[in-house]
């Protein structure tokens, strides 16, 4: 189960909501740091396999890139817009 603090970190990523966080949880992602260095296409494929159907489309892959980028930057490091 994802800790509420980790959920809050994940929600900082643009276009990530409760549903996508639930998908990440379903594939064993429990911390934003778990996404560091991940490939959004592979994460999408893992979600599709867990759901037993093709569900994550091109826009979903783009959405998954956002928390991965946030994880790569580090959650305590402000982005260029900060």
C-alpha positions as CSV (number, residue, x, y, z in Angstrom):
1,X,0.0,0.0,0.0
2,X,1.3,3.4,-0.9
3,X,2.0,5.7,2.0
4,X,-0.1,8.9,2.0
5,X,3.1,11.0,1.8
6,X,4.3,9.1,-1.2
7,X,0.9,9.6,-2.8
8,X,1.2,13.3,-2.3
9,X,4.7,13.2,-4.0
10,X,3.3,11.3,-6.9
11,X,0.4,13.7,-7.3
12,X,2.9,16.6,-7.8
13,X,3.5,15.1,-11.2
14,X,1.4,16.7,-13.9
15,X,-1.4,14.5,-15.2
16,X,-1.2,11.9,-12.4
17,X,-4.3,11.3,-10.5
18,X,-5.7,8.7,-8.1
19,X,-6.5,6.2,-10.9
20,X,-2.9,6.2,-12.3
21,X,-1.5,5.9,-8.8
22,X,-3.8,2.9,-8.2
23,X,-2.3,1.3,-11.4
24,X,1.2,2.0,-10.2
25,X,0.4,0.4,-6.9
26,X,-1.1,-2.6,-8.7
27,X,2.3,-3.2,-10.3
28,X,4.3,-2.8,-7.1
29,X,5.3,0.8,-7.3
30,X,5.0,2.1,-3.7
31,X,7.4,5.1,-3.8
32,X,8.1,7.8,-6.3
33,X,11.7,6.8,-6.1
34,X,10.7,3.4,-7.5
35,X,10.2,5.1,-10.9
36,X,13.7,6.6,-11.1
37,X,15.2,5.6,-14.4
38,X,12.1,3.7,-15.5
39,X,10.9,3.6,-19.1
40,X,7.3,4.9,-19.4
41,X,6.6,2.4,-22.2
42,X,7.7,-0.6,-20.0
43,X,5.7,0.8,-17.0
44,X,2.6,1.0,-19.3
45,X,3.2,-2.5,-20.5
46,X,3.4,-3.8,-16.9
47,X,0.1,-2.0,-16.1
48,X,-1.6,-3.6,-19.2
49,X,-0.3,-7.0,-18.1
50,X,-1.6,-6.5,-14.5
51,X,-5.0,-5.4,-15.9
52,X,-5.0,-8.3,-18.3
53,X,-5.9,-6.0,-21.2
54,X,-4.5,-3.2,-23.2
55,X,-5.5,0.0,-21.3
56,X,-2.6,2.5,-21.3
57,X,-2.6,4.3,-24.6
58,X,-0.1,6.9,-26.0
59,X,-1.5,9.6,-23.7
60,X,-1.1,7.3,-20.7
61,X,2.5,6.7,-21.6
62,X,3.1,10.5,-21.8
63,X,1.4,10.8,-18.4
64,X,3.6,8.1,-16.9
65,X,6.7,10.1,-18.2
66,X,5.8,12.9,-15.7
67,X,6.3,11.0,-12.4
68,X,9.3,9.3,-13.9
69,X,10.8,12.7,-14.7
70,X,9.9,13.9,-11.2
71,X,11.6,10.8,-9.7
72,X,14.7,11.4,-11.8
73,X,14.9,15.0,-10.6
74,X,14.5,13.9,-7.0
75,X,11.4,14.9,-5.0
76,X,13.2,17.5,-2.9
77,X,14.8,19.3,-5.8
78,X,12.5,22.0,-7.3
79,X,12.0,21.9,-11.0
80,X,12.9,24.7,-13.4
81,X,9.5,26.4,-12.9
82,X,10.0,26.7,-9.1
